[in-house]
């Protein structure tokens, strides 16, 4: 896993502190060219990993990368699924069954029909879930996807329902079919880590909010420290700046000093902010290396 990952919130108008800023960003990135220019700035700053939702527009980004393999060599996508709004809208418009049919992959029609029928008739949710995972992965064919993440809305739902076997089903499917590792995004890291451990997933890749003020850190900072000491995990820290509530230098230095943090995930809408953040991470990495 790369030390620095670039996120996609800014491309789709997601900002947890300011709706006005979110609207401005949505306008800024209304065209693909603007998205690709910013993503290229991240790549040129040395970021090799793009952690993205399976929003419909991401397929356009993947297409652009696929068409320029030399330009995007050694660049990796980290899909995060499902994009919940896509499914919610489809269910509203089409109903449950037709929404499922819409997202089941069309490739391998005979196999898909058999598996789909079995899933619908016997309510075999594991088969249905893997079909939908395959549908989400279809746009990423031909590009590197070393890790595939479950979005927090599903991770935490599974956690709350106690259906922990689903974590193992997802991990096995991703490993066998895509030769990738499963990752899990959560808003409840202290509860997720023991659940993953009970499922047999040791030292998992988990993405969670990590920041100096405990913004959206369920259980608080100390609970994160206790949980990761008991159940080691490779944690990707997101919301490090707490949506702008903490100065960048202070925020990044604090997060990088948390012993369980392996990677930093951030989003930015300008080349200047991208380079500034990358420079800070590298500087604090260098300081830690000297101190060690």
N, C-alpha and C positions, 0 to 999 in steps of 0.2 A: 504494500500500500504506500502510495506517495506521501511524502511529508505534507505537501500542500495540495489541496483540491479546490477547484473552482465550482461554484454553484450556479443555479439558473434562476433564482427567485426574481432578480431584477428584470429578467427578460419577460416575465409574465405578470408584472405588477404586484408582487408580493412584498409587503413591508409590514412588520408587526407593530410598528410604532406610529406610522404616519400614512393615512389613506391618501393624502395629497401627494406625497412623494411616490406612492405606489402608482397613482394615476399618471403622473409625469413619466415614470419609467415605462409604463405600458405604451404611452405615446412614443417615447424615444425609440423603443424596440419594435415598433409596429411592422417594420420591414426586415426581411431576412438579412439584408446587407449590413444593417446596424448590429444585429446579433453576431454575425460572422466576424465583423471588424473587432468587436470587443473580445470575442473568443480567441481570435488571432493574437490580440494584445496579451491575453493571459498565457497563451502558448509561447509567445516570444519572450515573456518574462520568466519562462522556465517551468510553467505549470503543465504537467503532462496528463492530468486527470480531470475530467469534467463530470461532476455528479449531477444528474439531471432527472427530472420526472419523465413520465411517458406521455406528456402533453402532445397533442397532435402535431404541433409545430416543431417538435424536436425531430420528427422524421425528416423535415426539410434540412435541418442542421446536419443530420447523419448523411443525407444525400450529398450535401455540399462537401463534406469530409471524404466521403467515399469516392467522389469524382476527382479528388486531388490527393492521391495517396502519398506522393513524394512530399507534398507540403505539410501533411499531417502525420508523417511517419512517427511511430512510437507514442501516438496520442491515444488515450484510453477513455472510453465512456463507462460510466457507472450508473446504469439505469436504476431508478427508484420507482417501484410499482406497488399498487396501482395508482393511476391518477384518478382519484375518487370522483371528482366532478364529472369526468367523462362517463362513468358508469351510472352515476345518479341521474344525469341528464337523459341517458339512453333508457333507463328504467321508466322515467317520467313520460318519455315520448312513445316508447314501444311496449312497455310492460316487461315483466321479468324474463319470460321465455324468449321473446324476440330480441331482447337486449343481449342475452347470452348468445343467441345465434349470430348476432351482429359481430361479436368479438371473437368467436371461435375461428381459428385460422382456416383458410380455404385450401391450403396445400395439403396433399395427401388425403383426398376426399374420402376414400373408403375407410381408412383408419380413423379419421376424424369422426365420420358418421357413426362407426361402431362405438368408439369411446364416448362420443357425445350422447348417443342413445342410452348406453349403459348408465351414464352419469345421471341423465334426466329421469330414467325409469326407476333406477334403484336408489336414487338420491346418493350416489357415490360422490361425495363432495371432494374427495382427494383427486379423482379423475377430472372432475370439472375444474378444480383449482389449477391443475397442471395445464389443462387446455387454455385457460385464461392467461396463465404465465406465458405460454407459447405465443399467444396472440400479442401480448405486450412486448415480447422479445423480437417479433418478426421485423420491425423496422430497423433493428440493429444488426441485421445479417451483413456480414462482410466487414464489420469494424470490431475492434478489440473491446471486450466487456469482461474484465477479470473478476469483477465483483458485481453481483446483482442484489439490490436492497429491497426489503419490504418497507413501504411507507409507514410512518408512525400511526396513521389512522387505523391500519389493519393490524400492525404489530401489537398495539395496545388494546385493540378489541379482542384479539386472540388471547392476550395475556389476561384480560379481565374475565373472559368467559371460561378460562381454565382449559382451553383446547390446545394444550402445549404441543401435542403431537404434530400439529400443523407446521411448527417451526422446523421439525425434522423432515417432514414431507417436502417442504420448499427447498431446504438445503440439499437433500438427496437429488431432487429433480434438477436443480441448477448445476450441481456437480456432475451428474451423469450425462445430461443432454448438452450442456453448454461449456463443460469443463471450466466452470467458474466457481467462485466461493460465494456463499450467501452472506449478506449483511442485513442488519436490522436497525431501523431508525425508531427511536422511542422518545416519549416524553416522561418515561418512568424507569430510568436506568436501574435504580436500586431494587425494583421488583422484577425487572426483566432478566437480570443476570442469573439469579438462582433458578428461574424457570428454564432458561437455556441450558444451564448446567444439568438440571434434572432430565432434560431431553437428550443429553449426551453431547451437546455442543460446547466443547471446552475452548477457552480463549477465543471467544467469538469476536467478529467485527461488529461494533455497535456505534451508531452515530447518535449523539445526544447533545442537548444544550449544555455548554460549559462556559461559565463566565463569573467574573469576580463578584457580582451582586446577586447571584443565584436566580437570575431572570429565567423563568420557565424551567427551573431545575426542580423536578418533583422530589420532595424529601429534603432538599437543601444540599449545600456543598458538602457538609460532613457525611451525609448519607451516601454520596457518591464515593467518597474516599473509603468509607467502611466497606461498601459493596465491592469495589474493585480490589480491595485487599483480600477479601474472602473468595471472590470469584474473578480471577484475572481476565481482563478483556482488552482488546485493542480498540481504544476509544477514539473516534473521530469527533473533534469538538466543533460544534456549530453554534451560531449566535454568540460568538466570543465577544463581540462588541455590544451585545445586548441591544441590537437594533440602533446603535449610535449613542447609547446612554453612557458608555465608557470611552474615554480617549483611546485611540488605537494602540499607541505604544504601551500604555498601562494595561490594557485588556489582553493584548497578545502575550506580553511578558508573564502576566499572572497565569494564563491558561497553559503556557508552555512549561511552567514550573510545576504543574499538576502531574505527578509521576505516571498516571494512567493514560495520559493523552499521547496518542501516537501521531495523529494528523490534525491539521487545521483546515476546516472548510469555510470558505468565505465567498461572498458575491460582491461584485462592484460594477458600476456602470461606466467607468472611465479608465483609460489607460493609466492616468496619473495615480488613481487610487489603487489600481491593481499593483503597479510597481512599488508603490509606497508600502503596501501590506506585505508583499513578497520580501522586500528589503528588510522590514522589521523582523519577520520570521527568521530569515537567514542570519540576521545580526544576533538575535537572541540564541539561535542554535550555536553560533560560533562562540558566544560568551559562555554557554554551558559546557562546550567542549574544552575551553581553556580552563574553566573552573574544575572540571573533572580531572 
